Amino acid sequence: MSTEHDGADALMTAITGEPLPPGAHEDAAFLAEHRAAEADLEVLREQLGVIGHALAEPPPATPAPEPARSVRPSPRPRRRAFSLALGSLAVAAAASVMAGMGWLMSGGGTGAADSSSLDAGSSAEKQSDAGGVAFGSARYLACSRLVAEGEVTAVERLPGTTTLRITLSLTRVYLPEVPEEDAKGSKPDEEQVFVVDENVVPGIRAGDPVLVGVPRGADQPDFWAVGERQIALERAMVTASLPEARELTCG
């Protein structure tokens, strides 16, 4: 069910483009869902553009007829083949849009299943899902050592392996939460180095924005989101879940 604020529905507000209700900017859950819905709508608009271009594409020119002494080929099979190909493309694009609309209207979820449709440069490994705890949920955050965004500053392949050493410069830390007066010596290092298999983050390179989650007691992330589109969705989930996570204890 979509989050509401003073009777305004976050999802419908994003769809209609209406201004946010008074006080909505102070409602973290409503604002996070509204931003996530806006990001999803932008993806759906792109898919609708695919349909429009496919339907607007003109058919190929009909070849000139052969001399009278030859058997003149009929252009019908070519027209039909083109029509079938065009129809298939439109149906595929429409199916993609309808799948996205179903996801959006149902309240949707985020993670690895979304990354391929959202951003070719995005990757998300939700290993925590195997234990029934999704990244960004309050339960996940309550048992996390580090949840942060950063920028990749270096990617080094270990010789003779498929393993990468990735250096991040942290730009935004969600966990651990450190009050300003206690921040000295308590914040995580601004530079973090992780070692992962390249299949976890295929194509990652210096300059990429990332969001990572590291469980308590672990040295390496069990979750990566690469690319701003994927990060935007996961960021909304994390921001909305933090208040509840503060009330939970791990385990």
C-alpha positions as CSV (number, residue, x, y, z in Angstrom):
1,M,0.0,0.0,0.0
2,S,1.3,3.4,-0.9
3,T,2.3,5.9,1.9
4,E,-0.1,8.7,2.5
5,H,0.3,12.2,4.1
6,D,-2.7,14.2,5.0
7,G,-4.8,12.2,2.7
8,A,-2.4,12.5,-0.3
9,D,-1.1,9.3,-1.8
10,A,2.7,9.3,-2.6
11,L,2.3,7.1,-5.7
12,M,-0.7,9.0,-7.2
13,T,0.9,12.4,-6.5
14,A,4.0,11.3,-8.5
15,I,1.8,10.0,-11.4
16,T,-0.4,13.1,-11.6
17,G,2.5,15.5,-11.0
18,E,0.6,17.4,-8.3
19,P,2.5,19.5,-5.8
20,L,3.4,17.8,-2.5
21,P,1.0,18.5,0.4
22,P,2.1,20.9,3.1
23,G,4.5,19.3,5.5
24,A,5.3,16.4,3.2
25,H,9.0,17.4,3.0
26,E,9.3,16.6,6.7
27,D,7.6,13.1,6.2
28,A,10.7,10.9,5.4
29,A,8.6,7.8,4.5
30,F,6.2,9.7,2.2
31,L,9.1,11.7,0.5
32,A,11.2,8.6,-0.1
33,E,8.3,6.7,-1.7
34,H,7.4,9.7,-3.8
35,R,11.0,10.0,-5.1
36,A,11.1,6.3,-5.8
37,A,7.8,6.5,-7.8
38,E,9.2,9.4,-9.8
39,A,12.3,7.4,-10.8
40,D,10.1,4.4,-11.8
41,L,7.8,6.7,-13.9
42,E,10.8,8.1,-15.8
43,V,11.8,4.5,-16.7
44,L,8.3,3.7,-17.9
45,R,8.3,6.9,-20.0
46,E,11.4,5.7,-21.8
47,Q,9.8,2.3,-22.5
48,L,6.8,4.1,-24.0
49,G,9.2,6.0,-26.2
50,V,10.4,2.6,-27.6
51,I,6.8,1.8,-28.6
52,G,6.4,5.2,-30.2
53,H,9.5,4.9,-32.3
54,A,8.7,1.4,-33.3
55,L,5.2,2.3,-34.5
56,A,6.4,5.4,-36.3
57,E,9.2,3.6,-38.3
58,P,8.2,3.7,-42.0
59,P,8.2,0.4,-44.0
60,P,11.1,-0.2,-46.4
61,A,10.7,1.0,-50.0
62,T,9.1,-1.4,-52.4
63,P,11.6,-2.6,-55.0
64,A,11.1,-1.7,-58.7
65,P,9.2,-4.3,-60.7
66,E,11.2,-6.7,-63.0
67,P,10.8,-6.4,-66.8
68,A,7.6,-7.9,-68.2
69,R,9.4,-11.0,-69.5
70,S,10.4,-12.0,-65.9
71,V,8.1,-13.2,-63.2
72,R,7.5,-10.1,-61.0
73,P,8.1,-10.7,-57.3
74,S,5.3,-9.7,-55.0
75,P,6.2,-7.2,-52.2
76,R,3.6,-8.7,-49.9
77,P,5.8,-11.2,-48.1
78,R,8.3,-8.5,-47.3
79,R,5.6,-6.1,-46.0
80,R,4.2,-8.9,-43.9
81,A,7.6,-9.8,-42.5
82,F,8.3,-6.2,-41.6
83,S,4.8,-5.9,-40.1
84,L,5.4,-9.0,-38.0
85,A,8.8,-7.7,-36.8
86,L,7.4,-4.3,-36.0
87,G,4.5,-5.9,-34.2
88,S,6.8,-8.1,-32.1
89,L,8.9,-5.1,-31.1
90,A,5.9,-3.1,-30.1
91,V,4.4,-6.1,-28.1
92,A,7.8,-6.6,-26.4
93,A,8.0,-3.0,-25.4
94,A,4.4,-2.9,-24.3
95,A,5.0,-6.0,-22.2
96,S,7.9,-4.3,-20.6
97,V,5.9,-1.2,-19.8
98,M,3.0,-3.2,-18.4
99,A,5.3,-5.2,-16.2
100,G,6.7,-2.0,-14.9
101,M,3.3,-0.5,-14.3
102,G,2.3,-3.7,-12.4
103,W,5.4,-3.3,-10.2
104,L,4.8,0.4,-9.6
105,M,1.1,0.1,-8.8
106,S,1.7,-2.9,-6.4
107,G,4.1,-0.8,-4.4
108,G,7.1,-2.6,-5.9
109,G,10.4,-3.7,-4.6
110,T,14.0,-3.0,-5.4
111,G,17.1,-5.0,-5.9
112,A,18.8,-7.3,-8.4
113,A,15.7,-8.1,-10.4
114,D,15.3,-4.4,-11.2
115,S,18.8,-3.5,-12.1
116,S,18.8,-4.9,-15.7
117,S,15.7,-2.9,-16.6
118,L,16.7,0.3,-14.9
119,D,20.3,0.8,-15.9
120,A,22.7,-1.3,-17.9
121,G,25.5,-0.1,-15.7
122,S,23.7,-1.2,-12.5
123,S,24.4,-4.2,-10.4
124,A,22.9,-5.4,-7.1
125,E,23.8,-8.6,-5.3
126,K,21.2,-9.3,-2.6
127,Q,22.9,-12.2,-0.9
128,S,21.0,-11.3,2.3
129,D,17.8,-12.2,0.6
130,A,18.8,-15.9,1.0
131,G,18.2,-15.4,4.7
132,G,14.9,-13.7,4.1
133,V,16.2,-10.2,4.9
134,A,16.1,-7.7,2.1
135,F,18.7,-4.9,1.8
136,G,17.3,-1.6,3.0
137,S,14.7,-3.2,5.3
138,A,14.7,-2.3,9.0
139,R,15.9,-5.8,10.0
140,Y,18.8,-5.5,7.5
141,L,19.8,-2.1,8.8
142,A,19.6,-3.2,12.4
143,C,22.3,-5.8,11.7
144,S,24.6,-3.8,9.5
145,R,28.0,-2.5,10.3
146,L,28.2,-0.1,7.4
147,V,25.6,1.2,4.9
148,A,27.0,4.0,2.7
149,E,27.3,5.6,-0.7
150,G,30.6,6.4,-2.3
151,E,32.5,6.8,-5.5
152,V,34.9,4.2,-7.0
153,T,38.4,5.7,-7.0
154,A,40.3,2.6,-8.1
155,V,39.6,-0.9,-9.5
156,E,42.5,-3.4,-9.5
157,R,42.3,-7.1,-10.7
158,L,44.3,-9.5,-8.6
159,P,46.8,-11.3,-10.9
160,G,45.5,-14.6,-12.3
161,T,42.1,-14.3,-10.7
162,T,38.6,-12.9,-11.3
163,T,38.9,-11.0,-8.0
164,L,38.8,-7.2,-7.9
165,R,40.2,-4.9,-5.2
166,I,37.8,-1.9,-5.2
167,T,38.6,1.4,-3.5
168,L,35.7,3.6,-2.5
169,S,35.7,7.2,-1.3
170,L,32.6,7.5,0.9
171,T,30.3,10.4,0.2
172,R,27.2,9.6,2.4
173,V,27.1,7.3,5.5
174,Y,23.7,6.0,6.7
175,L,25.2,3.5,9.2
176,P,26.8,3.8,11.7
177,E,24.8,6.8,12.7
178,V,27.1,9.0,14.8
179,P,25.8,12.2,16.5
180,E,27.9,15.2,15.6
181,E,29.2,15.7,19.2
182,D,30.4,12.1,19.2
183,A,31.8,12.0,15.7
184,K,35.4,12.4,16.5
185,G,37.1,9.0,16.0
186,S,33.8,7.2,15.6
187,K,33.0,7.7,11.9
188,P,34.1,5.0,9.4
189,D,37.2,5.8,7.3
190,E,36.4,7.9,4.3
191,E,38.3,5.4,2.1
192,Q,37.1,1.8,2.1
193,V,38.7,-1.1,0.3
194,F,36.8,-4.2,-0.6
195,V,37.7,-7.4,-2.4
196,V,35.0,-9.1,-4.5
197,D,34.6,-11.4,-7.5
198,E,34.1,-9.4,-10.7
199,N,30.8,-11.3,-11.3
200,V,29.3,-9.4,-8.3
201,V,30.0,-6.0,-9.9
202,P,30.5,-6.6,-13.7
203,G,31.9,-3.7,-15.5
204,I,32.5,-1.5,-12.5
205,R,35.1,1.2,-13.1
206,A,36.6,4.2,-11.4
207,G,34.1,7.1,-11.2
208,D,31.1,4.9,-10.7
209,P,28.7,5.8,-7.9
210,V,27.9,2.9,-5.6
211,L,25.9,2.0,-2.5
212,V,27.1,-0.9,-0.3
213,G,25.9,-2.8,2.7
214,V,28.2,-4.6,5.1
215,P,26.7,-6.9,7.8
216,R,28.0,-6.8,11.4
217,G,31.0,-9.1,11.8
218,A,31.8,-9.1,8.1
219,D,34.6,-7.4,6.2
220,Q,33.0,-7.3,2.8
221,P,29.7,-6.1,1.5
222,D,26.9,-8.5,0.8
223,F,25.1,-5.9,-1.3
224,W,26.2,-3.6,-4.1
225,A,24.2,-1.1,-6.1
226,V,26.1,0.5,-9.0
227,G,24.7,3.4,-11.0
228,E,22.6,6.3,-9.9
229,R,19.2,4.8,-11.0
230,Q,19.7,1.7,-8.9
231,I,21.1,3.7,-6.0
232,A,18.1,6.1,-6.1
233,L,15.7,3.3,-5.5
234,E,17.7,1.7,-2.7
235,R,18.4,5.1,-1.1
236,A,14.7,5.6,-0.8
237,M,14.2,2.2,0.9
238,V,17.1,2.9,3.4
239,T,15.9,6.3,4.3
240,A,12.4,5.1,4.9
241,S,13.5,2.2,7.1
242,L,16.1,4.0,9.3
243,P,13.5,5.2,11.9
244,E,12.2,1.7,12.5
245,A,15.7,0.2,12.4
246,R,16.7,2.5,15.4
247,E,14.1,0.7,17.5
248,L,15.3,-2.8,16.7
249,T,18.2,-4.9,18.0
250,C,20.1,-7.4,15.8
251,G,19.0,-11.0,16.1
